[in-house]
């Protein structure tokens, strides 16, 4: 039961991380393609979250991809926001943000998902097959 709450409570932070792609796409002036890309990312977030809540097979692999996409989005959000205001890119700041996101967001999420991996296996298989 608590795992479902975990999935639901992580949605707002995931959404904020995905808004980083919007920052990057506004820098690159992608237009309507950028909007479609952002909407696709949010559909991916919803798809993975639903699969996690329902304990579907393959959901953990998709959650790993989602964590990677969120990591890049968080770096784009903070480094891109800095670029929009100063018109300079600081790779040290971007690396610091990446390390912070890995330590404070990705690793705790990965630990919780790894601890729940038994719920995602197919218990209906016969032993030996």
Backbone bond lengths (Angstrom), bond angles and torsions (degrees), N, CA, C in turn:
res aa  C-N    CA-C-N  psi(-1)  N-CA   C-N-CA  omega(-1)  CA-C   N-CA-C  phi
1 X - - - 1.454 - - 1.518 111.81 -
2 X 1.335 116.91 -42.45 1.457 119.80 -177.64 1.521 111.25 -66.35
3 X 1.349 117.43 -27.03 1.455 119.82 -179.40 1.530 111.27 -65.53
4 X 1.313 116.53 -35.92 1.470 119.53 177.74 1.519 111.04 -65.63
5 X 1.324 116.42 -38.32 1.469 119.53 175.38 1.514 110.88 -65.65
6 X 1.316 116.01 -38.06 1.465 120.05 177.04 1.522 110.72 -59.39
7 X 1.330 117.34 -45.36 1.465 121.18 -179.73 1.524 110.36 -63.50
8 X 1.323 117.27 -41.64 1.462 119.97 -179.38 1.524 112.52 -71.03
9 X 1.320 117.49 -36.37 1.459 119.92 -178.74 1.529 112.91 -75.27
10 X 1.322 117.29 -18.21 1.454 118.73 178.16 1.532 112.42 -86.18
11 X 1.316 118.10 -9.31 1.462 121.33 -178.54 1.530 114.22 -60.47
12 X 1.339 120.66 -45.18 1.474 118.34 -179.25 1.531 113.44 -62.61
13 X 1.313 117.47 -39.70 1.465 119.29 179.52 1.525 109.85 -69.68
14 X 1.305 116.79 -37.42 1.462 120.07 176.12 1.522 110.85 -61.63
15 X 1.323 116.36 -41.86 1.462 120.11 179.31 1.526 111.09 -63.70
16 X 1.319 117.43 -41.14 1.469 120.40 178.11 1.522 110.19 -62.92
17 X 1.318 116.96 -41.49 1.469 120.01 177.90 1.527 110.83 -62.13
18 X 1.317 117.54 -39.42 1.460 120.46 -179.18 1.522 112.31 -71.25
19 X 1.326 117.95 -22.28 1.466 119.77 176.05 1.526 111.63 -66.36
20 X 1.323 117.54 -15.43 1.457 120.61 175.52 1.514 112.17 -61.90
21 X 1.316 116.86 -31.50 1.456 119.52 176.66 1.528 110.37 -66.84
22 X 1.313 117.04 -33.00 1.459 120.07 175.39 1.522 111.34 -64.12
23 X 1.329 116.46 -38.94 1.465 120.16 176.56 1.523 110.27 -62.55
24 X 1.313 116.51 -45.96 1.461 119.98 -179.63 1.524 111.41 -64.95
25 X 1.322 116.72 -41.00 1.455 119.21 -179.00 1.530 111.69 -70.05
26 X 1.329 117.98 -27.78 1.466 119.40 174.87 1.525 110.85 -72.73
27 X 1.323 117.23 -31.74 1.470 120.05 175.53 1.522 109.70 -66.75
28 X 1.318 116.65 -42.36 1.457 120.97 -177.78 1.523 112.55 -84.87
29 X 1.329 117.92 -4.24 1.464 124.02 178.65 1.533 111.85 52.03
30 X 1.327 114.84 63.51 1.457 120.68 -175.91 1.533 113.93 -84.65
31 X 1.310 118.16 -15.90 1.454 120.78 176.35 1.516 113.08 71.19
32 X 1.349 117.48 -139.91 1.463 120.95 -176.28 1.525 112.94 -64.68
33 X 1.322 117.70 -31.10 1.463 119.31 178.12 1.523 110.46 -61.21
34 X 1.300 116.82 -37.77 1.460 120.95 178.40 1.516 111.86 -62.83
35 X 1.329 116.82 -41.11 1.456 120.66 177.78 1.513 112.20 -63.32
36 X 1.316 116.66 -42.07 1.462 120.97 178.18 1.528 109.88 -64.83
37 X 1.318 117.18 -39.69 1.462 121.55 178.81 1.526 110.84 -62.60
38 X 1.325 117.08 -44.72 1.469 120.89 -179.58 1.533 110.46 -64.86
39 X 1.313 117.24 -43.37 1.468 120.30 178.28 1.532 110.16 -62.39
40 X 1.332 116.77 -38.16 1.463 120.29 176.59 1.518 112.37 -63.02
41 X 1.331 116.92 -37.72 1.462 120.07 177.17 1.527 111.26 -64.60
42 X 1.319 116.83 -39.49 1.458 119.06 179.27 1.525 111.74 -71.47
43 X 1.328 117.63 -31.95 1.464 119.59 172.50 1.530 110.34 -65.86
44 X 1.325 116.87 -38.68 1.463 120.23 176.82 1.524 110.37 -63.07
45 X 1.326 117.59 -41.78 1.462 121.68 176.78 1.528 110.96 -59.60
46 X 1.324 116.66 -45.81 1.461 120.41 179.35 1.532 111.40 -65.49
47 X 1.320 116.91 -41.78 1.466 121.62 -179.81 1.525 111.07 -61.44
48 X 1.334 116.33 -47.33 1.467 119.94 -179.22 1.525 110.57 -66.44
49 X 1.323 117.45 -40.37 1.464 120.29 -179.48 1.523 111.48 -64.14
50 X 1.308 117.13 -40.79 1.471 120.64 178.41 1.524 109.98 -65.00
51 X 1.317 117.16 -42.50 1.470 119.69 178.77 1.525 111.50 -65.24
52 X 1.333 117.00 -35.57 1.463 119.41 177.37 1.520 111.92 -67.86
53 X 1.318 117.11 -42.36 1.464 120.75 -179.50 1.518 111.01 -65.01
54 X 1.326 116.79 -34.91 1.466 120.56 -179.02 1.527 113.39 -89.87
55 X 1.341 117.24 2.83 1.468 123.28 179.25 1.525 111.90 54.82
56 X 1.304 116.98 47.49 1.465 121.87 179.86 1.523 111.48 -80.81
57 X 1.286 115.00 150.82 1.462 120.81 177.64 1.533 109.37 -65.35
58 X 1.299 116.99 137.28 1.458 121.90 -179.78 1.517 113.89 88.12
59 X 1.320 117.30 -4.45 1.461 120.05 -177.83 1.523 111.89 -68.00
60 X 1.315 117.47 -32.93 1.462 119.84 -179.02 1.524 111.41 -68.37
61 X 1.329 117.94 -36.75 1.461 120.22 176.59 1.528 110.33 -65.58
62 X 1.324 116.00 -42.36 1.470 119.35 177.55 1.523 111.15 -65.26
63 X 1.323 116.92 -35.69 1.461 120.00 178.05 1.525 110.38 -65.98
64 X 1.309 117.75 -35.38 1.460 120.82 175.03 1.511 111.88 -62.90
65 X 1.323 116.53 -42.93 1.466 120.13 175.95 1.521 111.06 -64.49
66 X 1.315 116.37 -39.47 1.459 119.73 178.64 1.523 111.29 -63.58
67 X 1.320 117.53 -40.15 1.464 120.22 177.33 1.520 110.99 -62.84
68 X 1.327 117.44 -38.57 1.466 120.09 177.48 1.530 110.84 -66.10
69 X 1.325 116.84 -41.68 1.466 120.75 178.35 1.527 110.25 -64.96
70 X 1.329 116.96 -38.90 1.464 120.40 177.92 1.523 111.64 -66.24
71 X 1.316 117.04 -38.02 1.466 120.52 177.97 1.524 110.73 -60.61
72 X 1.300 117.00 -48.13 1.462 120.83 178.78 1.524 110.23 -64.36
73 X 1.318 117.15 -40.07 1.462 120.47 179.13 1.517 112.78 -63.83
74 X 1.321 117.35 -39.58 1.465 119.90 178.82 1.520 110.98 -66.24
75 X 1.321 116.93 -40.17 1.467 119.97 177.33 1.524 110.01 -65.65
76 X 1.327 117.13 -41.92 1.469 120.00 177.69 1.521 111.74 -64.23
77 X 1.321 116.75 -36.25 1.464 120.00 -179.94 1.521 111.11 -63.74
78 X 1.303 117.36 -49.87 1.454 119.94 -175.69 1.528 112.39 -79.03
79 X 1.324 117.82 -43.74 1.463 119.72 178.72 1.526 110.89 -71.68
80 X 1.325 117.19 -36.34 1.460 120.59 178.09 1.517 112.37 -69.13
81 X 1.331 116.07 -38.21 1.460 118.94 176.02 1.515 111.67 -63.89
82 X 1.322 116.48 -38.78 1.465 120.77 175.91 1.522 110.23 -65.35
83 X 1.325 116.82 -39.48 1.462 120.26 179.06 1.525 111.28 -65.52
84 X 1.323 117.14 -38.55 1.465 119.64 179.28 1.522 112.17 -63.53
85 X 1.328 116.92 -33.99 1.467 118.91 -177.73 1.526 113.00 -86.31
86 X 1.333 118.70 -33.85 1.465 120.37 -175.32 1.522 113.95 -110.27
87 X 1.322 118.18 -14.19 1.458 124.15 -175.45 1.524 112.96 59.92
88 X 1.328 116.43 26.44 1.457 121.81 173.29 1.526 107.97 -132.18
89 X 1.322 115.50 149.00 1.458 121.47 178.45 1.516 107.91 -109.69
90 X 1.318 116.58 127.81 1.442 122.30 179.17 1.531 108.36 -111.05
91 X 1.335 118.29 105.63 1.463 119.80 -177.27 1.527 113.42 -66.60
92 X 1.317 117.65 -26.25 1.468 119.78 178.53 1.530 110.03 -66.98
93 X 1.331 116.62 -42.47 1.462 119.92 176.73 1.525 111.38 -63.97
94 X 1.326 116.60 -41.39 1.468 120.15 179.48 1.528 110.45 -63.63
95 X 1.325 117.20 -40.55 1.464 120.53 177.77 1.527 110.56 -65.62
96 X 1.322 116.62 -40.68 1.463 120.02 177.88 1.512 112.26 -62.77
97 X 1.310 116.39 -40.37 1.465 120.41 176.91 1.529 109.83 -64.52
98 X 1.326 116.84 -42.39 1.468 119.94 179.85 1.527 111.09 -61.74
99 X 1.315 116.70 -44.02 1.468 119.97 179.21 1.531 110.20 -64.40
100 X 1.331 116.65 -42.53 1.462 119.98 178.84 1.516 112.66 -62.93
101 X 1.315 117.14 -41.70 1.465 120.55 179.56 1.526 110.42 -67.63
102 X 1.320 116.97 -39.06 1.465 119.35 178.15 1.522 110.32 -63.09
103 X 1.325 116.82 -45.27 1.465 119.92 -176.76 1.519 113.12 -72.65
104 X 1.325 117.82 -37.42 1.461 120.69 -173.21 1.525 114.64 -97.43
105 X 1.331 118.13 -17.35 1.455 119.79 -176.58 1.530 112.46 -124.18
106 X 1.304 117.66 -53.62 1.460 120.35 -172.45 1.534 111.59 -70.40
107 X 1.318 117.84 -49.84 1.467 119.57 -177.82 1.529 113.65 -63.36
108 X 1.347 120.30 -44.16 1.475 117.77 175.77 1.526 113.29 -62.42
109 X 1.337 116.78 -39.67 1.463 119.31 177.59 1.520 111.12 -65.10
110 X 1.316 116.72 -43.21 1.461 120.14 179.15 1.526 110.90 -63.29
111 X 1.320 117.61 -37.54 1.462 120.35 178.73 1.528 111.36 -64.94
112 X 1.320 117.30 -42.62 1.467 120.18 178.69 1.529 110.45 -66.70
113 X 1.323 117.01 -44.30 1.459 119.52 179.37 1.525 111.10 -64.08
114 X 1.325 117.36 -38.61 1.464 120.57 179.02 1.527 111.12 -66.97
115 X 1.321 116.28 -35.94 1.466 118.42 179.82 1.527 112.30 -69.22
116 X 1.305 117.58 -20.95 1.466 121.47 -178.52 1.527 113.22 -102.75
117 X 1.321 117.65 13.20 1.462 120.91 -174.45 1.527 113.15 -62.64
118 X 1.322 118.92 -25.50 1.464 120.77 -179.45 1.528 111.76 -66.75
119 X 1.311 117.65 -26.56 1.472 120.41 179.73 1.520 112.19 -73.49
120 X 1.326 117.19 -14.58 1.456 120.72 -176.69 1.521 113.05 -99.47
121 X 1.322 117.66 2.34 1.459 120.31 177.72 1.512 109.64 -86.51
122 X 1.283 115.16 159.96 1.461 120.77 -179.46 1.524 108.57 -90.86
123 X 1.334 117.56 103.74 1.456 121.47 -178.59 1.533 112.46 -78.81
124 X 1.310 118.62 -5.84 1.457 121.28 -177.09 1.530 112.73 -82.44
125 X 1.338 117.30 -8.79 1.441 119.26 179.48 1.523 110.99 -70.88
126 X 1.297 116.29 145.70 1.454 121.12 177.69 1.527 108.70 -80.35
127 X 1.314 116.39 144.34 1.475 118.33 177.88 1.527 110.42 -63.08
128 X 1.302 115.65 139.37 1.445 121.32 177.99 1.512 113.88 90.92
129 X 1.305 118.87 -5.26 1.476 120.83 179.38 1.495 110.84 -105.00
